[in-house]
Amino acid sequence: MTIWTDVINYVRVRYEVLEEHGDWLRFRLDLEDGRAQQVTVHHLPDHDGAEWAEISSPVGWADKIDLRRLLELAGSTSVGGAAVVDGVALIKHMVPLASLHIQEEFERPMRSVVAKADEFEHKLSAGDEF
């Protein structure tokens, strides 16, 4: 049974943690082409009666990208959905913690979310802000 502490420890060992609070942490994931992408993981301890982790990665500032196009791109992927939080357009995905195998059910979707966020960021904005 995976718990939030396991997720935090997994991330701390493998990635550069940029910011950490009790129920979330933000870290940098290095991409194969030498660039990096930020990732945030939120702990949702009682969401629909279960414990979950929400993985998100920024695509760009919501007021600087084509949000309709973001929704179209997000609709074509099997991992993640689009959202805007505090003015930042994100790709997000949730995983249950109760029966989570960290390597297969956290790392794999997290990397998929990051890859899609990075891909969409390049399609929708001129820069690499996140």
C-alpha positions in Angstrom: 0.0 0.0 0.0 1.5 3.3 -1.1 1.2 6.3 1.1 2.0 10.0 0.4 5.3 9.7 2.2 6.4 7.0 -0.3 5.6 9.4 -3.2 7.5 12.3 -1.5 10.5 10.1 -0.8 10.5 8.7 -4.4 10.5 12.2 -5.8 13.2 13.5 -3.4 15.6 10.7 -4.4 15.2 11.1 -8.1 14.5 14.8 -8.9 15.4 18.3 -7.9 12.7 19.5 -5.6 12.0 23.2 -6.1 9.3 23.7 -3.4 7.6 21.5 -0.9 4.7 21.9 1.5 2.8 19.3 3.5 0.3 18.3 0.8 2.2 19.1 -2.4 5.7 19.4 -3.9 7.0 21.0 -7.1 10.1 19.5 -8.8 12.1 19.7 -12.0 12.3 16.8 -14.4 15.1 16.8 -16.9 14.1 15.9 -20.5 16.2 13.9 -22.9 16.9 16.9 -25.1 18.6 18.9 -22.3 15.6 21.0 -21.4 13.6 20.6 -18.1 9.9 20.7 -17.2 8.3 21.5 -13.9 6.0 19.0 -12.2 3.7 19.4 -9.2 2.2 16.6 -7.2 -0.7 17.3 -4.8 -1.9 14.9 -2.2 -5.6 14.6 -2.1 -6.2 12.5 1.1 -9.9 12.2 0.9 -11.1 12.6 -2.7 -14.2 10.5 -3.4 -13.5 8.4 -0.3 -9.9 7.5 -1.3 -6.4 8.8 -1.2 -5.0 10.2 -4.5 -2.1 12.0 -6.0 -2.6 14.7 -8.7 0.2 15.2 -11.1 0.4 18.4 -13.1 2.8 20.1 -15.5 2.5 23.6 -17.0 1.9 24.3 -20.7 2.0 28.1 -20.5 0.3 31.2 -19.3 -3.4 30.8 -20.0 -3.7 34.4 -21.4 -0.8 33.8 -23.9 -1.8 30.5 -25.5 -4.8 29.3 -27.6 -6.9 27.5 -24.9 -9.2 25.9 -27.5 -6.2 24.3 -29.2 -4.9 23.1 -25.8 -8.2 21.4 -25.2 -8.1 19.8 -28.7 -4.5 18.6 -28.0 -5.4 17.3 -24.5 -8.4 15.4 -26.0 -6.0 13.4 -28.2 -4.0 11.9 -25.3 -4.8 9.1 -23.0 -3.1 10.5 -20.0 -4.1 13.8 -18.5 -6.6 16.6 -19.0 -6.3 20.3 -19.4 -6.9 22.9 -16.7 -6.1 26.5 -15.8 -4.9 27.2 -12.2 -3.8 30.6 -11.0 -3.5 31.7 -14.7 -1.3 28.8 -15.7 -2.5 26.2 -18.3 -1.7 22.7 -17.1 -1.9 19.1 -18.1 -3.1 17.1 -15.1 -3.6 13.4 -14.2 -4.7 11.7 -11.0 -3.5 8.3 -9.6 -4.9 6.4 -6.6 -2.4 5.9 -3.8 -4.0 2.9 -2.1 -2.7 0.3 -4.5 -0.1 2.4 -6.3 3.0 0.7 -7.7 5.2 3.8 -7.8 7.4 2.8 -10.7 4.6 1.7 -13.0 1.6 3.7 -11.8 3.3 7.0 -10.7 6.5 7.4 -12.8 5.0 6.3 -16.1 1.9 8.6 -16.1 4.0 11.4 -14.6 6.5 11.2 -17.5 3.6 11.0 -19.9 2.0 14.2 -18.4 5.4 16.0 -18.6 6.0 14.9 -22.2 2.6 16.1 -23.3 2.9 19.4 -21.3 6.2 20.0 -23.0 5.0 19.1 -26.4 1.9 21.3 -26.0 4.0 24.2 -24.6 6.1 24.1 -27.8 3.0 24.0 -30.1 1.2 26.8 -28.2 3.8 29.2 -27.1 7.0 30.7 -28.4 9.1 29.9 -25.3 10.0 27.4 -22.6 8.9 29.2 -19.5 8.2 26.3 -17.3 
